[in-house]
Amino acid sequence: MYTIDFWGFDHCAICLDLDALAISARLPYGTQRFHFEPWWLKEADCNELILEGWCSSDFDGSTSSFLASLQSCTSILSSWSRKRFGNISTKVKTIREKLSNIYLGPPMDVAWKEIRKLNADLEQWLLAEESYGKQHLRL
C-alpha cells in the first residue's frame, strides 16, 4: 500500500497493490486453506468450539488481536473436524461396502437393524459430502 501524490490538494489517494497481497498470502506447499463447513453448525459442540476459539486470546480491538483470535478459532475447528468427521469420501465408501457385504451375505433378521442404521449413516454422510462439494465447486 502506498500513497499517490496529488499536487494542489490537501488529501492523498491510497493505492492498495492486490498482487503484492496475493503473493504474501500464499501458503507453503502442502498447506491447505481453512474452509468452514456450514453443516458443522448442526453439531452440538461446534458453537462451543467457535466461542472457545474467539475467547482464547484477549481482544483489544487491534488487527493483530483479531488475527490471533481468528487463528485460534481456525486451529480448534480444523483439529475438531479431522477428529470428528475424518475423510467423508472414505466413510461413504466404507458404509457402502458394509451394506454390499450384508446384501450379498445370507439373509438374517438381525441384519435389517444394521441395514437401517447404515442407510441412515450413509444419508448423513452423503448430505455432508454434497454440501462440501457445493462449497468447494469452482466455476
C-alpha positions in Angstrom: 0.0 0.0 0.0 1.3 3.4 -0.8 0.0 7.0 -1.3 -0.4 8.7 -4.6 0.6 12.4 -4.5 -2.0 14.9 -5.6 -0.5 18.4 -6.3 -2.7 21.2 -5.2 -4.9 19.1 -2.9 -4.7 18.5 0.9 -5.5 14.8 0.6 -3.6 11.8 -0.9 -5.2 8.8 -2.5 -4.1 5.4 -1.2 -3.2 2.7 -3.7 -3.5 -0.9 -2.5 -1.5 -3.3 -4.6 -3.5 -6.6 -4.6 -0.9 -8.5 -6.5 1.6 -7.9 -3.6 -1.0 -9.1 -1.1 -1.8 -12.2 -3.1 1.9 -13.1 -3.2 2.4 -12.6 0.5 -0.8 -14.6 1.3 0.3 -17.8 -0.5 0.5 -20.8 1.8 3.6 -23.0 1.9 3.5 -26.1 -0.3 1.3 -28.8 1.1 -0.6 -26.5 3.4 -4.4 -26.3 2.9 -6.5 -23.3 3.4 -9.1 -23.5 6.1 -12.7 -23.9 4.9 -15.6 -23.5 7.3 -18.4 -26.0 6.5 -21.9 -24.7 7.2 -23.1 -28.2 8.1 -20.8 -28.2 11.1 -23.3 -25.8 12.8 -25.7 -28.8 13.1 -23.3 -30.4 15.5 -24.0 -29.6 19.2 -20.3 -28.8 20.1 -19.5 -26.6 17.1 -20.8 -23.4 18.7 -18.9 -24.0 21.9 -15.7 -24.6 20.0 -16.1 -21.3 18.0 -16.7 -19.4 21.2 -13.7 -21.1 22.8 -11.5 -20.1 19.8 -12.7 -16.5 19.8 -12.3 -16.1 23.6 -8.9 -17.8 23.8 -7.0 -14.6 23.3 -7.5 -11.1 24.7 -9.2 -9.0 22.0 -8.2 -5.4 22.3 -9.6 -4.1 19.0 -6.4 -4.3 17.1 -5.9 -6.2 13.9 -3.2 -8.4 15.4 -5.6 -9.5 18.3 -8.4 -10.1 15.7 -6.0 -12.3 13.6 -4.9 -14.1 16.8 -8.5 -15.0 17.7 -9.2 -16.0 14.1 -6.1 -18.2 14.0 -7.1 -19.8 17.3 -10.6 -20.5 16.1 -9.3 -21.9 12.8 -6.9 -24.3 14.6 -9.6 -25.5 17.0 -12.1 -26.1 14.3 -9.6 -27.8 12.0 -8.5 -30.2 14.6 -12.1 -30.9 15.7 -13.2 -31.5 12.1 -10.4 -34.0 11.5 -11.2 -35.9 14.7 -15.0 -35.7 14.4 -15.5 -36.4 10.7 -12.3 -37.5 9.1 -12.4 -38.2 5.4 -16.1 -38.1 4.3 -15.5 -39.9 1.0 -13.8 -42.8 2.8 -16.7 -43.0 5.3 -19.2 -43.2 2.4 -17.1 -45.9 0.7 -16.8 -47.9 3.9 -20.6 -47.8 4.6 -21.4 -48.8 1.0 -19.0 -51.7 1.3 -20.7 -52.8 4.6 -24.1 -52.6 3.0 -22.9 -54.6 0.0 -21.5 -57.3 2.2 -24.8 -57.6 4.2 -26.9 -57.7 1.0 -24.6 -60.4 -0.5 -24.5 -62.4 2.7 -27.0 -64.9 4.0 -30.4 -63.4 4.9 -30.7 -62.7 8.7 -33.3 -60.9 10.8 -30.7 -59.1 12.7 -29.2 -57.6 9.5 -32.3 -55.3 9.0 -31.5 -53.2 12.0 -27.9 -52.9 10.8 -29.1 -52.0 7.3 -31.4 -49.3 8.6 -28.6 -47.8 10.7 -26.1 -48.0 7.9 -28.6 -46.4 5.4 -29.2 -43.5 7.9 -25.5 -43.0 8.4 -24.9 -43.1 4.6 -27.6 -40.5 4.0 -26.0 -38.2 6.6 -22.5 -38.6 5.1 -23.8 -38.1 1.5 -25.5 -34.9 2.6 -22.3 -33.7 4.1 -20.4 -34.7 1.0 -22.9 -32.8 -1.2 -22.6 -29.7 1.0 -18.8 -29.9 0.9 -18.8 -30.3 -2.9 -21.1 -27.4 -3.4 -19.0 -25.1 -1.2 -15.8 -26.1 -3.0 -17.1 -26.1 -6.5 -15.2 -23.6 -8.7 -16.7 -22.4 -11.9 
